[in-house]
Amino acid sequence: QSDLTGEIAVVTGGASGIGREICLQFAEAGADVVVADLRTEPRTGGTPTHERITEETDADATFVDCDVTEQADRETVAETTAEMGGADILVNNAGIFRGEEFTEVTEAEFDQLMDVNVKSVYFLSQALIDQLLDDGGRIINLSSVAGLEGSGDFISYCTSKGAVRLMTYSLADKYGPEGVRVNAIHPGIIETSMVTEDVPIIGGESEDAFLQTVPLREFGHPEDIADAALYLASDRSEYVNGESLVVDGGSTHT
Ligand code: NAD
């Protein structure tokens, strides 16, 4: 029932981290995948996602050089999937983190964060909605536990991820009657370059303090989020719509 054979999935930010693992799991489940990213190689190095899919699975994979903040690039994604027969699944995963002090964030930095984390989700969904409406599509948005709970340590990021959460519920309301399901995933701390490099949560001096906030006492892995994405993409979740799926080892509700 997690079979995605014959489906066409777009994953933004699919070159690295969580998006890469989502692409791999979707391909293993039979979906043809469009990897839409600024870069081809993963941030940690290694074989590009689309090449791994072609080498290791029976699925097709296409890379689209796409900055999700650029309308022309979003249109290229839509043209690519239209030529393939139309997108069935859109995973709005591309995102960036900002951890600056509230008083230090400039307007340009705030705009960039909103462009990548919020506006791109809105306008790529808009670009693909006709294709998704064709045959019971699904949209999966990567929010964060930071989109559920505020934090004085990264106010602009929480603002962006909270917006993604309400965009998810609103799209679920609008398109549910027409057969498109829209859900959000809220990861906790997942071991990717975002939390080892952009903000040194793992590997930094406060690593253990962060770990103590997680009841399962381990950080998550991209596979944990890909499992959730596969569930939301497949028929196993056919009555799930407008949902926030929290995958955080228990840290938010404890
Ligand atoms: P990552 O930095 O490892 O990977 C992000 C990918 O997105 C990269 O390949 C990057 O090139 C791409 N990307 C960034 N800006 C882009 C743009 N403008 N256009 C196209 N592609 C772009 O990050 P990750 O940890 O895999 O994060 C994936 C998503 O999960 C993000 O939305 C992030 O906010 C969210 N998230 C991550 C965590 C975590 O702990 N890692 C927690 C909660 C939510």
Boltz pocket constraint, residues with backbone or C-beta under 6 A from the ligand:
constraints:
  - pocket:
      binder: B
      contacts: [[A, 12], [A, 13], [A, 14], [A, 15], [A, 16], [A, 17], [A, 18], [A, 19], [A, 36], [A, 37], [A, 38], [A, 39], [A, 41], [A, 42], [A, 43], [A, 66], [A, 67], [A, 68], [A, 69], [A, 92], [A, 93], [A, 94], [A, 95], [A, 96], [A, 97], [A, 116], [A, 142], [A, 143], [A, 144], [A, 145], [A, 186], [A, 187], [A, 188], [A, 189], [A, 190], [A, 191], [A, 192], [A, 193], [A, 194], [A, 195]]
      max_distance: 6.0
